[in-house]
C-alpha cells in the first residue's frame, strides 16, 4: 500500500510533482497549485491510499523534488 499526502495550501506551483509523477499529480487551472488526483481532503491534507506499488518510485521523486516539502509518501 502506498500512501501519498499533499498539503495543497502551501503549494507554490513549481510543477515538479507533475513532471515526475503525472499519474498522481496535475496542476489546477484555477489557482496554479498542484492537485493530488483522487485524493480525499481532511483538515487541509489531501491523501490517497493506493494498492498500486508501481507509483511509489515516481511519488518519492516528486517528494524529494518539492522545494516546499509538502508531499509525504509512505509504503506499508
PDB file of N, CA, C and O in Angstrom, chain B, residues numbered from 101:
ATOM      1  N   UNK B 101       0.843  -1.178   0.000  1.00  0.00           N
ATOM      2  CA  UNK B 101       0.000   0.000   0.000  1.00  0.00           C
ATOM      3  C   UNK B 101       0.889   1.242   0.000  1.00  0.00           C
ATOM      4  O   UNK B 101       1.828   1.344   0.790  1.00  0.00           O
ATOM      5  N   UNK B 102       0.589   2.173  -0.883  1.00  0.00           N
ATOM      6  CA  UNK B 102       1.308   3.441  -0.964  1.00  0.00           C
ATOM      7  C   UNK B 102       0.365   4.549  -0.498  1.00  0.00           C
ATOM      8  O   UNK B 102      -0.766   4.659  -0.973  1.00  0.00           O
ATOM      9  N   UNK B 103       0.850   5.372   0.444  1.00  0.00           N
ATOM     10  CA  UNK B 103       0.052   6.480   0.972  1.00  0.00           C
ATOM     11  C   UNK B 103       0.764   7.784   0.613  1.00  0.00           C
ATOM     12  O   UNK B 103       1.921   7.992   0.978  1.00  0.00           O
ATOM     13  N   UNK B 104       0.057   8.657  -0.104  1.00  0.00           N
ATOM     14  CA  UNK B 104       0.610   9.949  -0.523  1.00  0.00           C
ATOM     15  C   UNK B 104      -0.243  11.049   0.093  1.00  0.00           C
ATOM     16  O   UNK B 104      -1.471  11.013   0.028  1.00  0.00           O
ATOM     17  N   UNK B 105       0.436  12.032   0.695  1.00  0.00           N
ATOM     18  CA  UNK B 105      -0.259  13.168   1.306  1.00  0.00           C
ATOM     19  C   UNK B 105       0.301  14.470   0.751  1.00  0.00           C
ATOM     20  O   UNK B 105       1.511  14.616   0.580  1.00  0.00           O
ATOM     21  N   UNK B 106      -0.590  15.410   0.471  1.00  0.00           N
ATOM     22  CA  UNK B 106      -0.218  16.709  -0.068  1.00  0.00           C
ATOM     23  C   UNK B 106      -0.843  17.815   0.782  1.00  0.00           C
ATOM     24  O   UNK B 106      -2.045  17.793   1.045  1.00  0.00           O
ATOM     25  N   UNK B 107      -0.021  18.791   1.213  1.00  0.00           N
ATOM     26  CA  UNK B 107      -0.519  19.985   1.898  1.00  0.00           C
ATOM     27  C   UNK B 107      -0.699  21.056   0.828  1.00  0.00           C
ATOM     28  O   UNK B 107       0.190  21.875   0.598  1.00  0.00           O
ATOM     29  N   UNK B 108      -1.837  21.039   0.190  1.00  0.00           N
ATOM     30  CA  UNK B 108      -2.062  21.849  -1.003  1.00  0.00           C
ATOM     31  C   UNK B 108      -1.985  23.356  -0.746  1.00  0.00           C
ATOM     32  O   UNK B 108      -1.534  24.096  -1.621  1.00  0.00           O
ATOM     33  N   UNK B 109      -2.404  23.819   0.406  1.00  0.00           N
ATOM     34  CA  UNK B 109      -2.420  25.258   0.694  1.00  0.00           C
ATOM     35  C   UNK B 109      -1.027  25.870   0.629  1.00  0.00           C
ATOM     36  O   UNK B 109      -0.888  27.059   0.340  1.00  0.00           O
ATOM     37  N   UNK B 110       0.005  25.072   0.895  1.00  0.00           N
ATOM     38  CA  UNK B 110       1.381  25.570   0.896  1.00  0.00           C
ATOM     39  C   UNK B 110       2.065  25.438  -0.468  1.00  0.00           C
ATOM     40  O   UNK B 110       3.223  25.828  -0.617  1.00  0.00           O
ATOM     41  N   UNK B 111       1.363  24.896  -1.456  1.00  0.00           N
ATOM     42  CA  UNK B 111       1.930  24.694  -2.792  1.00  0.00           C
ATOM     43  C   UNK B 111       2.280  26.037  -3.442  1.00  0.00           C
ATOM     44  O   UNK B 111       1.512  26.996  -3.366  1.00  0.00           O
ATOM     45  N   UNK B 112       3.464  26.085  -4.086  1.00  0.00           N
ATOM     46  CA  UNK B 112       3.889  27.308  -4.785  1.00  0.00           C
ATOM     47  C   UNK B 112       3.765  27.172  -6.304  1.00  0.00           C
ATOM     48  O   UNK B 112       4.100  28.099  -7.041  1.00  0.00           O
ATOM     49  N   UNK B 113       3.284  26.019  -6.770  1.00  0.00           N
ATOM     50  CA  UNK B 113       3.017  25.839  -8.199  1.00  0.00           C
ATOM     51  C   UNK B 113       4.249  25.641  -9.058  1.00  0.00           C
ATOM     52  O   UNK B 113       4.266  26.066 -10.213  1.00  0.00           O
ATOM     53  N   UNK B 114       5.288  25.002  -8.521  1.00  0.00           N
ATOM     54  CA  UNK B 114       6.537  24.830  -9.277  1.00  0.00           C
ATOM     55  C   UNK B 114       6.419  23.785 -10.392  1.00  0.00           C
ATOM     56  O   UNK B 114       7.189  23.816 -11.352  1.00  0.00           O
ATOM     57  N   UNK B 115       5.457  22.859 -10.269  1.00  0.00           N
ATOM     58  CA  UNK B 115       5.165  21.852 -11.290  1.00  0.00           C
ATOM     59  C   UNK B 115       6.087  20.630 -11.270  1.00  0.00           C
ATOM     60  O   UNK B 115       5.930  19.743 -12.109  1.00  0.00           O
ATOM     61  N   UNK B 116       7.037  20.556 -10.343  1.00  0.00           N
ATOM     62  CA  UNK B 116       7.947  19.398 -10.294  1.00  0.00           C
ATOM     63  C   UNK B 116       7.200  18.089 -10.070  1.00  0.00           C
ATOM     64  O   UNK B 116       7.518  17.076 -10.693  1.00  0.00           O
ATOM     65  N   UNK B 117       6.211  18.108  -9.185  1.00  0.00           N
ATOM     66  CA  UNK B 117       5.483  16.870  -8.885  1.00  0.00           C
ATOM     67  C   UNK B 117       4.755  16.343 -10.119  1.00  0.00           C
ATOM     68  O   UNK B 117       4.687  15.134 -10.341  1.00  0.00           O
ATOM     69  N   UNK B 118       4.219  17.249 -10.911  1.00  0.00           N
ATOM     70  CA  UNK B 118       3.502  16.850 -12.127  1.00  0.00           C
ATOM     71  C   UNK B 118       4.471  16.253 -13.142  1.00  0.00           C
ATOM     72  O   UNK B 118       4.151  15.265 -13.803  1.00  0.00           O
ATOM     73  N   UNK B 119       5.647  16.848 -13.266  1.00  0.00           N
ATOM     74  CA  UNK B 119       6.646  16.350 -14.209  1.00  0.00           C
ATOM     75  C   UNK B 119       7.167  14.975 -13.806  1.00  0.00           C
ATOM     76  O   UNK B 119       7.419  14.130 -14.666  1.00  0.00           O
ATOM     77  N   UNK B 120       7.331  14.743 -12.498  1.00  0.00           N
ATOM     78  CA  UNK B 120       7.923  13.490 -12.020  1.00  0.00           C
ATOM     79  C   UNK B 120       6.912  12.385 -11.746  1.00  0.00           C
ATOM     80  O   UNK B 120       7.251  11.205 -11.821  1.00  0.00           O
ATOM     81  N   UNK B 121       5.683  12.751 -11.431  1.00  0.00           N
ATOM     82  CA  UNK B 121       4.645  11.755 -11.135  1.00  0.00           C
ATOM     83  C   UNK B 121       3.307  12.196 -11.734  1.00  0.00           C
ATOM     84  O   UNK B 121       2.367  12.495 -10.998  1.00  0.00           O
ATOM     85  N   UNK B 122       3.219  12.238 -13.070  1.00  0.00           N
ATOM     86  CA  UNK B 122       1.994  12.729 -13.713  1.00  0.00           C
ATOM     87  C   UNK B 122       0.765  11.859 -13.475  1.00  0.00           C
ATOM     88  O   UNK B 122      -0.359  12.326 -13.659  1.00  0.00           O
ATOM     89  N   UNK B 123       0.952  10.621 -13.075  1.00  0.00           N
ATOM     90  CA  UNK B 123      -0.193   9.758 -12.794  1.00  0.00           C
ATOM     91  C   UNK B 123      -0.855  10.113 -11.457  1.00  0.00           C
ATOM     92  O   UNK B 123      -2.007   9.749 -11.219  1.00  0.00           O
ATOM     93  N   UNK B 124      -0.124  10.827 -10.579  1.00  0.00           N
ATOM     94  CA  UNK B 124      -0.664  11.182  -9.274  1.00  0.00           C
ATOM     95  C   UNK B 124      -0.999  12.665  -9.140  1.00  0.00           C
ATOM     96  O   UNK B 124      -1.879  13.033  -8.361  1.00  0.00           O
ATOM     97  N   UNK B 125      -0.301  13.523  -9.898  1.00  0.00           N
ATOM     98  CA  UNK B 125      -0.459  14.960  -9.726  1.00  0.00           C
ATOM     99  C   UNK B 125      -0.806  15.658 -11.035  1.00  0.00           C
ATOM    100  O   UNK B 125      -0.428  15.212 -12.118  1.00  0.00           O
ATOM    101  N   UNK B 126      -1.535  16.764 -10.909  1.00  0.00           N
ATOM    102  CA  UNK B 126      -1.738  17.669 -12.039  1.00  0.00           C
ATOM    103  C   UNK B 126      -1.889  19.072 -11.476  1.00  0.00           C
ATOM    104  O   UNK B 126      -2.167  19.249 -10.290  1.00  0.00           O
ATOM    105  N   UNK B 127      -1.703  20.064 -12.332  1.00  0.00           N
ATOM    106  CA  UNK B 127      -1.814  21.448 -11.893  1.00  0.00           C
ATOM    107  C   UNK B 127      -3.248  21.939 -12.095  1.00  0.00           C
ATOM    108  O   UNK B 127      -3.881  21.638 -13.107  1.00  0.00           O
ATOM    109  N   UNK B 128      -3.743  22.687 -11.133  1.00  0.00           N
ATOM    110  CA  UNK B 128      -5.079  23.265 -11.223  1.00  0.00           C
ATOM    111  C   UNK B 128      -5.056  24.468 -12.158  1.00  0.00           C
ATOM    112  O   UNK B 128      -4.192  25.337 -12.045  1.00  0.00           O
ATOM    113  N   UNK B 129      -6.000  24.510 -13.070  1.00  0.00           N
ATOM    114  CA  UNK B 129      -6.110  25.668 -13.960  1.00  0.00           C
ATOM    115  C   UNK B 129      -6.683  26.880 -13.215  1.00  0.00           C
ATOM    116  O   UNK B 129      -6.500  28.017 -13.648  1.00  0.00           O
ATOM    117  N   UNK B 130      -7.370  26.638 -12.103  1.00  0.00           N
ATOM    118  CA  UNK B 130      -7.996  27.720 -11.343  1.00  0.00           C
ATOM    119  C   UNK B 130      -6.982  28.538 -10.546  1.00  0.00           C
ATOM    120  O   UNK B 130      -7.004  29.768 -10.591  1.00  0.00           O
ATOM    121  N   UNK B 131      -6.091  27.857  -9.815  1.00  0.00           N
ATOM    122  CA  UNK B 131      -5.173  28.593  -8.934  1.00  0.00           C
ATOM    123  C   UNK B 131      -3.695  28.283  -9.150  1.00  0.00           C
ATOM    124  O   UNK B 131      -2.842  28.843  -8.461  1.00  0.00           O
ATOM    125  N   UNK B 132      -3.378  27.393 -10.102  1.00  0.00           N
ATOM    126  CA  UNK B 132      -1.976  27.101 -10.411  1.00  0.00           C
ATOM    127  C   UNK B 132      -1.260  26.249  -9.380  1.00  0.00           C
ATOM    128  O   UNK B 132      -0.032  26.176  -9.378  1.00  0.00           O
ATOM    129  N   UNK B 133      -2.014  25.606  -8.507  1.00  0.00           N
ATOM    130  CA  UNK B 133      -1.416  24.744  -7.492  1.00  0.00           C
ATOM    131  C   UNK B 133      -1.610  23.277  -7.866  1.00  0.00           C
ATOM    132  O   UNK B 133      -2.471  22.928  -8.673  1.00  0.00           O
ATOM    133  N   UNK B 134      -0.793  22.441  -7.260  1.00  0.00           N
ATOM    134  CA  UNK B 134      -0.841  21.009  -7.510  1.00  0.00           C
ATOM    135  C   UNK B 134      -2.117  20.381  -6.948  1.00  0.00           C
ATOM    136  O   UNK B 134      -2.631  20.795  -5.908  1.00  0.00           O
ATOM    137  N   UNK B 135      -2.606  19.381  -7.660  1.00  0.00           N
ATOM    138  CA  UNK B 135      -3.764  18.608  -7.216  1.00  0.00           C
ATOM    139  C   UNK B 135      -3.341  17.146  -7.155  1.00  0.00           C
ATOM    140  O   UNK B 135      -2.808  16.613  -8.128  1.00  0.00           O
ATOM    141  N   UNK B 136      -3.574  16.500  -6.027  1.00  0.00           N
ATOM    142  CA  UNK B 136      -3.328  15.063  -5.884  1.00  0.00           C
ATOM    143  C   UNK B 136      -4.589  14.352  -6.366  1.00  0.00           C
ATOM    144  O   UNK B 136      -5.649  14.448  -5.747  1.00  0.00           O
ATOM    145  N   UNK B 137      -4.455  13.648  -7.468  1.00  0.00           N
ATOM    146  CA  UNK B 137      -5.616  13.042  -8.116  1.00  0.00           C
ATOM    147  C   UNK B 137      -6.276  11.972  -7.242  1.00  0.00           C
ATOM    148  O   UNK B 137      -5.589  11.166  -6.613  1.00  0.00           O
ATOM    149  N   UNK B 138      -7.587  11.970  -7.208  1.00  0.00           N
ATOM    150  CA  UNK B 138      -8.423  11.006  -6.485  1.00  0.00           C
ATOM    151  C   UNK B 138      -8.211  11.063  -4.972  1.00  0.00           C
ATOM    152  O   UNK B 138      -8.461  10.080  -4.274  1.00  0.00           O
ATOM    153  N   UNK B 139      -7.754  12.203  -4.464  1.00  0.00           N
ATOM    154  CA  UNK B 139      -7.459  12.327  -3.038  1.00  0.00           C
ATOM    155  C   UNK B 139      -8.686  12.745  -2.243  1.00  0.00           C
ATOM    156  O   UNK B 139      -9.616  13.357  -2.769  1.00  0.00           O
ATOM    157  N   UNK B 140      -8.663  12.396  -0.954  1.00  0.00           N
ATOM    158  CA  UNK B 140      -9.682  12.835  -0.016  1.00  0.00           C
ATOM    159  C   UNK B 140      -9.048  13.888   0.879  1.00  0.00           C
ATOM    160  O   UNK B 140      -7.918  13.730   1.341  1.00  0.00           O
ATOM    161  N   UNK B 141      -9.796  14.976   1.120  1.00  0.00           N
ATOM    162  CA  UNK B 141      -9.270  16.092   1.909  1.00  0.00           C
ATOM    163  C   UNK B 141      -9.738  15.997   3.352  1.00  0.00           C
ATOM    164  O   UNK B 141     -10.905  15.720   3.631  1.00  0.00           O
ATOM    165  N   UNK B 142      -8.789  16.237   4.275  1.00  0.00           N
ATOM    166  CA  UNK B 142      -9.123  16.279   5.690  1.00  0.00           C
ATOM    167  C   UNK B 142      -8.210  17.299   6.356  1.00  0.00           C
ATOM    168  O   UNK B 142      -6.999  17.092   6.446  1.00  0.00           O
ATOM    169  N   UNK B 143      -8.789  18.392   6.819  1.00  0.00           N
ATOM    170  CA  UNK B 143      -8.058  19.453   7.518  1.00  0.00           C
ATOM    171  C   UNK B 143      -6.876  19.983   6.708  1.00  0.00           C
ATOM    172  O   UNK B 143      -5.795  20.202   7.254  1.00  0.00           O
ATOM    173  N   UNK B 144      -7.079  20.186   5.420  1.00  0.00           N
ATOM    174  CA  UNK B 144      -6.041  20.761   4.574  1.00  0.00           C
ATOM    175  C   UNK B 144      -5.041  19.773   4.013  1.00  0.00           C
ATOM    176  O   UNK B 144      -4.158  20.159   3.246  1.00  0.00           O
ATOM    177  N   UNK B 145      -5.159  18.518   4.375  1.00  0.00           N
ATOM    178  CA  UNK B 145      -4.281  17.474   3.860  1.00  0.00           C
ATOM    179  C   UNK B 145      -5.064  16.612   2.869  1.00  0.00           C
ATOM    180  O   UNK B 145      -6.149  16.122   3.182  1.00  0.00           O
ATOM    181  N   UNK B 146      -4.505  16.434   1.681  1.00  0.00           N
ATOM    182  CA  UNK B 146      -5.125  15.606   0.651  1.00  0.00           C
ATOM    183  C   UNK B 146      -4.371  14.288   0.604  1.00  0.00           C
ATOM    184  O   UNK B 146      -3.149  14.284   0.458  1.00  0.00           O
ATOM    185  N   UNK B 147      -5.075  13.169   0.725  1.00  0.00           N
ATOM    186  CA  UNK B 147      -4.425  11.866   0.860  1.00  0.00           C
ATOM    187  C   UNK B 147      -5.051  10.834  -0.071  1.00  0.00           C
ATOM    188  O   UNK B 147      -6.266  10.794  -0.266  1.00  0.00           O
ATOM    189  N   UNK B 148      -4.180  10.000  -0.641  1.00  0.00           N
ATOM    190  CA  UNK B 148      -4.651   8.810  -1.346  1.00  0.00           C
ATOM    191  C   UNK B 148      -3.942   7.595  -0.762  1.00  0.00           C
ATOM    192  O   UNK B 148      -2.794   7.671  -0.324  1.00  0.00           O
ATOM    193  N   UNK B 149      -4.646   6.489  -0.769  1.00  0.00           N
ATOM    194  CA  UNK B 149      -4.079   5.203  -0.376  1.00  0.00           C
ATOM    195  C   UNK B 149      -4.265   4.287  -1.569  1.00  0.00           C
ATOM    196  O   UNK B 149      -5.390   3.985  -1.968  1.00  0.00           O
ATOM    197  N   UNK B 150      -3.149   3.848  -2.136  1.00  0.00           N
ATOM    198  CA  UNK B 150      -3.220   3.042  -3.360  1.00  0.00           C
ATOM    199  C   UNK B 150      -2.533   1.696  -3.169  1.00  0.00           C
ATOM    200  O   UNK B 150      -1.428   1.632  -2.631  1.00  0.00           O
ATOM    201  N   UNK B 151      -3.178   0.628  -3.606  1.00  0.00           N
ATOM    202  CA  UNK B 151      -2.527  -0.676  -3.567  1.00  0.00           C
ATOM    203  C   UNK B 151      -1.507  -0.849  -4.703  1.00  0.00           C
ATOM    204  O   UNK B 151      -0.782  -1.844  -4.741  1.00  0.00           O
ATOM    205  N   UNK B 152      -1.454   0.107  -5.614  1.00  0.00           N
ATOM    206  CA  UNK B 152      -0.553   0.039  -6.768  1.00  0.00           C
ATOM    207  C   UNK B 152       0.861   0.447  -6.362  1.00  0.00           C
ATOM    208  O   UNK B 152       1.169   1.636  -6.281  1.00  0.00           O
ATOM    209  N   UNK B 153       1.713  -0.534  -6.109  1.00  0.00           N
ATOM    210  CA  UNK B 153       3.088  -0.280  -5.655  1.00  0.00           C
ATOM    211  C   UNK B 153       3.945   0.396  -6.735  1.00  0.00           C
ATOM    212  O   UNK B 153       4.992   0.961  -6.422  1.00  0.00           O
ATOM    213  N   UNK B 154       3.518   0.344  -7.983  1.00  0.00           N
ATOM    214  CA  UNK B 154       4.338   0.906  -9.069  1.00  0.00           C
ATOM    215  C   UNK B 154       4.398   2.434  -9.020  1.00  0.00           C
ATOM    216  O   UNK B 154       5.257   3.030  -9.669  1.00  0.00           O
ATOM    217  N   UNK B 155       3.510   3.077  -8.269  1.00  0.00           N
ATOM    218  CA  UNK B 155       3.530   4.534  -8.177  1.00  0.00           C
ATOM    219  C   UNK B 155       4.527   5.039  -7.140  1.00  0.00           C
ATOM    220  O   UNK B 155       4.780   6.242  -7.065  1.00  0.00           O
ATOM    221  N   UNK B 156       5.090   4.147  -6.346  1.00  0.00           N
ATOM    222  CA  UNK B 156       5.952   4.554  -5.234  1.00  0.00           C
ATOM    223  C   UNK B 156       7.195   5.314  -5.694  1.00  0.00           C
ATOM    224  O   UNK B 156       7.479   6.388  -5.165  1.00  0.00           O
ATOM    225  N   UNK B 157       7.933   4.793  -6.654  1.00  0.00           N
ATOM    226  CA  UNK B 157       9.190   5.417  -7.081  1.00  0.00           C
ATOM    227  C   UNK B 157       8.987   6.832  -7.616  1.00  0.00           C
ATOM    228  O   UNK B 157       9.711   7.753  -7.236  1.00  0.00           O
ATOM    229  N   UNK B 158       8.002   7.005  -8.497  1.00  0.00           N
ATOM    230  CA  UNK B 158       7.731   8.335  -9.042  1.00  0.00           C
ATOM    231  C   UNK B 158       7.266   9.296  -7.945  1.00  0.00           C
ATOM    232  O   UNK B 158       7.612  10.478  -7.959  1.00  0.00           O
ATOM    233  N   UNK B 159       6.491   8.787  -7.009  1.00  0.00           N
ATOM    234  CA  UNK B 159       5.996   9.628  -5.920  1.00  0.00           C
ATOM    235  C   UNK B 159       7.130  10.077  -5.003  1.00  0.00           C
ATOM    236  O   UNK B 159       7.129  11.212  -4.526  1.00  0.00           O
ATOM    237  N   UNK B 160       8.083   9.207  -4.758  1.00  0.00           N
ATOM    238  CA  UNK B 160       9.259   9.564  -3.948  1.00  0.00           C
ATOM    239  C   UNK B 160      10.070  10.640  -4.667  1.00  0.00           C
ATOM    240  O   UNK B 160      10.551  11.579  -4.031  1.00  0.00           O
ATOM    241  N   UNK B 161      10.227  10.515  -5.979  1.00  0.00           N
ATOM    242  CA  UNK B 161      10.953  11.535  -6.749  1.00  0.00           C
ATOM    243  C   UNK B 161      10.254  12.892  -6.630  1.00  0.00           C
ATOM    244  O   UNK B 161      10.912  13.921  -6.476  1.00  0.00           O
ATOM    245  N   UNK B 162       8.927  12.891  -6.701  1.00  0.00           N
ATOM    246  CA  UNK B 162       8.164  14.130  -6.565  1.00  0.00           C
ATOM    247  C   UNK B 162       8.337  14.714  -5.165  1.00  0.00           C
ATOM    248  O   UNK B 162       8.494  15.925  -5.009  1.00  0.00           O
ATOM    249  N   UNK B 163       8.307  13.860  -4.156  1.00  0.00           N
ATOM    250  CA  UNK B 163       8.502  14.309  -2.771  1.00  0.00           C
ATOM    251  C   UNK B 163       9.861  14.976  -2.613  1.00  0.00           C
ATOM    252  O   UNK B 163       9.960  16.058  -2.034  1.00  0.00           O
ATOM    253  N   UNK B 164      10.909  14.338  -3.125  1.00  0.00           N
ATOM    254  CA  UNK B 164      12.269  14.852  -2.973  1.00  0.00           C
ATOM    255  C   UNK B 164      12.487  16.139  -3.765  1.00  0.00           C
ATOM    256  O   UNK B 164      13.285  16.982  -3.354  1.00  0.00           O
ATOM    257  N   UNK B 165      11.797  16.306  -4.884  1.00  0.00           N
ATOM    258  CA  UNK B 165      11.969  17.489  -5.726  1.00  0.00           C
ATOM    259  C   UNK B 165      11.190  18.700  -5.213  1.00  0.00           C
ATOM    260  O   UNK B 165      11.509  19.835  -5.567  1.00  0.00           O
ATOM    261  N   UNK B 166      10.184  18.472  -4.392  1.00  0.00           N
ATOM    262  CA  UNK B 166       9.316  19.570  -3.927  1.00  0.00           C
ATOM    263  C   UNK B 166      10.106  20.569  -3.092  1.00  0.00           C
ATOM    264  O   UNK B 166      10.621  20.213  -2.032  1.00  0.00           O
ATOM    265  N   UNK B 167      10.212  21.828  -3.557  1.00  0.00           N
ATOM    266  CA  UNK B 167      11.015  22.820  -2.830  1.00  0.00           C
ATOM    267  C   UNK B 167      10.402  23.258  -1.503  1.00  0.00           C
ATOM    268  O   UNK B 167      11.122  23.759  -0.639  1.00  0.00           O
ATOM    269  N   UNK B 168       9.102  23.084  -1.318  1.00  0.00           N
ATOM    270  CA  UNK B 168       8.461  23.494  -0.071  1.00  0.00           C
ATOM    271  C   UNK B 168       8.121  22.302   0.829  1.00  0.00           C
ATOM    272  O   UNK B 168       7.506  22.477   1.881  1.00  0.00           O
ATOM    273  N   UNK B 169       8.514  21.106   0.424  1.00  0.00           N
ATOM    274  CA  UNK B 169       8.383  19.876   1.240  1.00  0.00           C
ATOM    275  C   UNK B 169       6.972  19.638   1.761  1.00  0.00           C
ATOM    276  O   UNK B 169       6.765  19.444   2.959  1.00  0.00           O
ATOM    277  N   UNK B 170       5.993  19.657   0.836  1.00  0.00           N
ATOM    278  CA  UNK B 170       4.592  19.486   1.231  1.00  0.00           C
ATOM    279  C   UNK B 170       4.017  18.138   0.804  1.00  0.00           C
ATOM    280  O   UNK B 170       2.820  17.891   0.946  1.00  0.00           O
ATOM    281  N   UNK B 171       4.887  17.264   0.277  1.00  0.00           N
ATOM    282  CA  UNK B 171       4.452  15.939  -0.166  1.00  0.00           C
ATOM    283  C   UNK B 171       5.062  14.900   0.767  1.00  0.00           C
ATOM    284  O   UNK B 171       6.257  14.944   1.056  1.00  0.00           O
ATOM    285  N   UNK B 172       4.247  13.972   1.232  1.00  0.00           N
ATOM    286  CA  UNK B 172       4.734  12.873   2.062  1.00  0.00           C
ATOM    287  C   UNK B 172       4.324  11.570   1.383  1.00  0.00           C
ATOM    288  O   UNK B 172       3.198  11.432   0.904  1.00  0.00           O
ATOM    289  N   UNK B 173       5.256  10.619   1.349  1.00  0.00           N
ATOM    290  CA  UNK B 173       4.990   9.327   0.721  1.00  0.00           C
ATOM    291  C   UNK B 173       5.432   8.226   1.670  1.00  0.00           C
ATOM    292  O   UNK B 173       6.552   8.242   2.180  1.00  0.00           O
ATOM    293  N   UNK B 174       4.541   7.267   1.903  1.00  0.00           N
ATOM    294  CA  UNK B 174       4.858   6.137   2.757  1.00  0.00           C
ATOM    295  C   UNK B 174       4.459   4.853   2.049  1.00  0.00           C
ATOM    296  O   UNK B 174       3.542   4.835   1.227  1.00  0.00           O
ATOM    297  N   UNK B 175       5.161   3.786   2.381  1.00  0.00           N
ATOM    298  CA  UNK B 175       4.830   2.473   1.839  1.00  0.00           C
ATOM    299  C   UNK B 175       4.613   1.538   3.025  1.00  0.00           C
ATOM    300  O   UNK B 175       5.460   1.435   3.912  1.00  0.00           O
ATOM    301  N   UNK B 176       3.463   0.857   3.029  1.00  0.00           N
ATOM    302  CA  UNK B 176       3.177  -0.040   4.157  1.00  0.00           C
ATOM    303  C   UNK B 176       3.106  -1.471   3.699  1.00  0.00           C
ATOM    304  O   UNK B 176       2.874  -2.369   4.509  1.00  0.00           O
TER     305      UNK B 176
END
